């Protein structure tokens, strides 16, 4: 749980870094791109959102998690992807709502999982998931048992009332297995929570997380542009357009308008 690299560097090193293009643009093409980037859209890739560190996090409507479970998830994911001075963390990005929606839907019900026995908890990883619980049950039981452990070992407090280093101590104990849960291997619970946190931070915002496409902009991923024809032969030019969600029709229209203008410019130059 120690941080030797910045969060952004670590995520880039893991292979999530995005796109950059490369030949000098003509002045007119660059102007067309800038017009798109300056439209009334989310900030461009690499540019953090306007947020106030320490400000209350907006929580959307919850479909599965109760209030105590939501407080646990919100506190835990914020330690897994914490805020930085310039970039918000997982709580601000809406990872809680992403996880809640997933648990209330087919994923939570284990729709694509084999949940019949036999279950061998110490089986090698190649044998896959070895619990009888659906993801929804895993979360509900796991959260309750972690809360019980914290209450019993940290002076009757709840997980979300602990300070950051102590929260990290608990999460590290779950990750290593030094904290034992009665109903499941604690590393399985931790790994599920970590995987869903990363998914919520980088999934398309239509699924509830990645608020203002913060995850995409932090690593330079442009999102769901339909095509990049006007950029294929450009090199050494940073991609500065705002990212686009699959549900963001306004951004698509602005992109297409800028693309058309850039296309006309190229056509005029060729003639």
C-alpha positions as CSV (number, residue, x, y, z in Angstrom):
1,X,0.0,0.0,0.0
2,X,3.0,2.3,-0.1
3,X,3.1,4.9,-2.9
4,X,6.6,5.0,-4.6
5,X,5.2,6.4,-7.9
6,X,2.5,9.0,-8.5
7,X,-0.9,7.5,-9.2
8,X,-0.8,8.8,-12.8
9,X,2.7,7.3,-13.5
10,X,1.6,4.0,-12.0
11,X,-1.5,3.8,-14.2
12,X,0.5,4.8,-17.3
13,X,3.1,2.1,-16.5
14,X,0.3,-0.5,-16.3
15,X,-0.5,0.2,-19.9
16,X,-3.6,2.4,-19.7
17,X,-2.0,5.5,-21.2
18,X,-3.7,6.8,-24.2
19,X,-3.1,8.2,-27.6
20,X,-0.9,10.9,-29.1
21,X,-0.5,11.8,-32.7
22,X,2.5,13.1,-34.6
23,X,3.5,15.5,-37.7
24,X,3.3,19.2,-37.6
25,X,-0.3,20.4,-38.3
26,X,-1.0,23.3,-40.6
27,X,-2.2,26.4,-38.8
28,X,-5.7,26.0,-40.2
29,X,-6.0,22.3,-39.1
30,X,-4.7,23.2,-35.7
31,X,-7.3,26.0,-35.4
32,X,-10.0,23.6,-36.3
33,X,-8.8,21.2,-33.6
34,X,-8.6,24.0,-31.1
35,X,-12.2,25.1,-31.9
36,X,-13.3,21.6,-30.9
37,X,-11.2,21.5,-27.7
38,X,-12.6,24.9,-26.6
39,X,-16.2,24.0,-27.1
40,X,-18.6,23.7,-24.1
41,X,-17.3,20.1,-23.4
42,X,-15.5,18.3,-20.7
43,X,-11.8,19.4,-20.3
44,X,-9.3,18.0,-22.7
45,X,-7.2,14.8,-22.0
46,X,-4.6,15.5,-19.5
47,X,-6.5,18.3,-17.9
48,X,-8.0,17.7,-14.4
49,X,-11.6,18.6,-13.7
50,X,-12.6,21.6,-11.6
51,X,-13.1,20.1,-8.2
52,X,-12.3,21.2,-4.6
53,X,-10.2,18.8,-2.6
54,X,-12.0,17.8,0.5
55,X,-15.4,18.9,-0.7
56,X,-18.4,16.6,0.0
57,X,-18.7,13.9,-2.6
58,X,-22.0,13.8,-4.6
59,X,-23.6,10.4,-4.2
60,X,-26.2,9.3,-6.8
61,X,-29.2,7.1,-6.2
62,X,-28.2,3.6,-4.9
63,X,-30.0,0.5,-6.1
64,X,-28.3,-2.3,-4.1
65,X,-26.1,-1.0,-1.3
66,X,-27.5,0.3,2.0
67,X,-26.1,3.4,3.6
68,X,-23.6,1.6,5.8
69,X,-22.3,-0.5,2.9
70,X,-22.1,2.6,0.8
71,X,-20.0,4.4,3.4
72,X,-17.7,1.5,3.6
73,X,-17.3,1.2,-0.2
74,X,-16.8,5.0,-0.6
75,X,-14.1,5.1,2.1
76,X,-12.3,1.9,0.8
77,X,-12.2,2.9,-2.9
78,X,-10.8,6.3,-2.0
79,X,-7.9,4.6,-0.3
80,X,-7.4,2.3,-3.4
81,X,-7.3,5.2,-5.8
82,X,-6.8,8.3,-3.5
83,X,-7.1,11.9,-4.5
84,X,-4.0,13.9,-5.3
85,X,-3.6,17.7,-5.1
86,X,-4.6,18.1,-8.8
87,X,-6.7,14.9,-9.5
88,X,-9.7,13.6,-7.6
89,X,-9.8,10.0,-6.3
90,X,-12.3,7.1,-6.8
91,X,-14.9,8.5,-4.4
92,X,-15.3,11.8,-6.4
93,X,-15.2,9.8,-9.7
94,X,-18.4,8.0,-8.7
95,X,-16.9,4.5,-8.3
96,X,-19.5,3.8,-5.5
97,X,-22.3,4.3,-8.0
98,X,-20.6,2.1,-10.6
99,X,-20.2,-0.8,-8.1
100,X,-23.7,-0.3,-6.9
101,X,-25.2,-0.5,-10.4
102,X,-23.1,-3.6,-11.2
103,X,-24.2,-5.4,-8.0
104,X,-27.9,-4.6,-8.8
105,X,-27.6,-6.0,-12.3
106,X,-26.5,-9.2,-14.0
107,X,-23.0,-9.1,-12.6
108,X,-24.2,-8.9,-9.0
109,X,-26.4,-12.0,-9.7
110,X,-23.5,-14.0,-11.0
111,X,-25.1,-14.3,-14.4
112,X,-21.9,-15.5,-16.2
113,X,-20.3,-17.3,-13.3
114,X,-20.2,-21.0,-12.4
115,X,-21.5,-21.1,-8.8
116,X,-22.1,-24.8,-8.3
117,X,-19.8,-26.9,-6.2
118,X,-17.5,-28.4,-5.4
119,X,-15.8,-25.3,-3.9
120,X,-12.1,-25.6,-3.0
121,X,-11.0,-22.3,-1.3
122,X,-7.3,-23.2,-1.6
123,X,-7.4,-24.3,-5.2
124,X,-4.8,-22.8,-7.6
125,X,-5.8,-19.6,-9.4
126,X,-6.1,-21.4,-12.7
127,X,-9.3,-23.1,-11.4
128,X,-11.0,-19.8,-11.1
129,X,-13.5,-18.5,-8.6
130,X,-14.1,-20.9,-5.7
131,X,-16.9,-19.5,-3.7
132,X,-20.6,-20.2,-3.6
133,X,-21.5,-16.5,-3.4
134,X,-22.6,-14.3,-6.2
135,X,-20.8,-10.9,-6.4
136,X,-23.7,-9.3,-4.6
137,X,-23.5,-11.8,-1.8
138,X,-19.8,-11.5,-1.7
139,X,-20.0,-7.8,-1.1
140,X,-22.9,-7.9,1.4
141,X,-21.2,-10.6,3.5
142,X,-17.7,-9.4,3.1
143,X,-18.5,-5.8,4.0
144,X,-20.4,-6.9,7.2
145,X,-17.5,-9.1,8.3
146,X,-14.8,-6.5,7.6
147,X,-16.9,-4.0,9.6
148,X,-17.2,-6.5,12.5
149,X,-13.4,-7.0,12.4
150,X,-12.7,-3.3,12.5
151,X,-15.2,-2.7,15.4
152,X,-13.7,-5.5,17.4
153,X,-10.1,-4.5,16.9
154,X,-10.1,-0.7,16.6
155,X,-12.0,0.5,19.6
156,X,-15.5,0.0,18.4
157,X,-15.1,2.4,15.4
158,X,-16.4,1.9,11.9
159,X,-14.0,1.5,8.9
160,X,-14.9,4.9,7.5
161,X,-14.1,6.6,10.9
162,X,-10.4,5.4,10.8
163,X,-7.7,7.7,9.6
164,X,-6.1,7.0,6.2
165,X,-3.0,5.0,7.5
166,X,-5.2,2.7,9.6
167,X,-7.6,2.2,6.7
168,X,-4.6,1.2,4.6
169,X,-3.5,-1.2,7.3
170,X,-6.9,-2.9,7.2
171,X,-6.9,-3.1,3.4
172,X,-3.4,-4.5,3.4
173,X,-4.5,-7.1,5.9
174,X,-7.3,-8.2,3.6
175,X,-5.0,-8.3,0.7
176,X,-2.4,-10.4,2.4
177,X,-4.8,-12.6,4.2
178,X,-3.5,-11.7,7.7
179,X,-7.1,-10.5,8.4
180,X,-9.3,-13.6,8.3
181,X,-13.0,-13.3,7.5
182,X,-15.3,-16.1,8.7
183,X,-17.1,-16.8,5.4
184,X,-14.5,-16.2,2.7
185,X,-10.8,-15.8,2.0
186,X,-10.1,-12.1,2.6
187,X,-7.8,-11.8,-0.5
188,X,-10.8,-12.8,-2.7
189,X,-12.9,-10.0,-1.2
190,X,-10.0,-7.5,-1.6
191,X,-9.2,-8.5,-5.1
192,X,-12.8,-8.2,-6.2
193,X,-13.1,-4.7,-4.6
194,X,-9.9,-3.6,-6.2
195,X,-10.8,-4.9,-9.7
196,X,-14.2,-3.2,-9.5
197,X,-12.7,0.0,-8.3
198,X,-10.3,0.2,-11.3
199,X,-13.2,-0.7,-13.6
200,X,-15.4,2.0,-12.2
201,X,-12.6,4.6,-12.5
202,X,-12.0,3.8,-16.1
203,X,-15.3,2.5,-17.5
204,X,-17.5,4.7,-19.7
205,X,-19.4,7.2,-17.6
206,X,-22.7,5.8,-18.7
207,X,-22.1,3.0,-16.2
208,X,-22.1,5.3,-13.3
209,X,-18.3,6.0,-12.6
210,X,-15.5,7.9,-14.2
211,X,-17.3,11.2,-13.5
212,X,-16.4,13.9,-16.0
213,X,-14.2,11.2,-17.6
214,X,-11.5,11.9,-15.0
215,X,-9.9,8.5,-15.4
216,X,-9.6,8.9,-19.1
217,X,-8.3,12.4,-19.0
218,X,-5.7,11.5,-16.4
219,X,-4.1,8.9,-18.6
220,X,-4.8,10.5,-21.9
221,X,-7.5,8.2,-23.3
222,X,-9.8,10.0,-25.7
223,X,-12.9,7.8,-25.2
224,X,-15.5,6.8,-27.8
225,X,-14.6,8.8,-30.9
226,X,-16.2,7.1,-33.9
227,X,-13.1,7.3,-36.0
228,X,-9.7,9.1,-36.3
229,X,-9.4,9.4,-40.1
230,X,-8.1,13.0,-40.0
231,X,-5.5,12.0,-37.4
232,X,-4.0,8.8,-38.9
233,X,-1.1,10.6,-40.7
234,X,-0.4,13.2,-38.1
235,X,2.7,12.6,-35.9
236,X,4.2,14.4,-32.9
237,X,1.0,16.3,-32.2
238,X,-0.6,15.9,-28.8
239,X,-4.2,14.8,-28.8
240,X,-5.9,17.6,-26.9
241,X,-9.6,17.1,-27.7
242,X,-12.0,16.5,-24.9
243,X,-12.8,12.8,-24.3
244,X,-16.2,11.5,-25.4
245,X,-18.6,9.1,-23.7
246,X,-20.7,6.7,-25.7
247,X,-23.7,8.5,-24.3
248,X,-22.4,12.0,-25.0
249,X,-24.1,13.1,-28.2
250,X,-23.3,16.7,-27.7
251,X,-19.6,16.0,-27.8
252,X,-20.0,13.8,-30.8
253,X,-21.7,16.6,-32.7
254,X,-18.9,19.0,-31.8
255,X,-16.3,16.5,-32.9
256,X,-18.0,15.9,-36.2
257,X,-18.3,19.6,-36.9
258,X,-14.6,20.1,-36.2
259,X,-13.7,17.0,-38.2
260,X,-15.7,18.4,-41.2
261,X,-14.0,21.8,-41.0
262,X,-10.6,20.1,-40.8
263,X,-11.5,17.9,-43.8
264,X,-12.5,21.0,-45.8
265,X,-9.2,22.6,-44.9
266,X,-7.2,19.6,-46.1
267,X,-9.2,19.5,-49.3
268,X,-8.6,23.2,-50.0
269,X,-4.9,22.7,-49.5
270,X,-4.8,19.8,-51.9
271,X,-6.5,21.9,-54.6
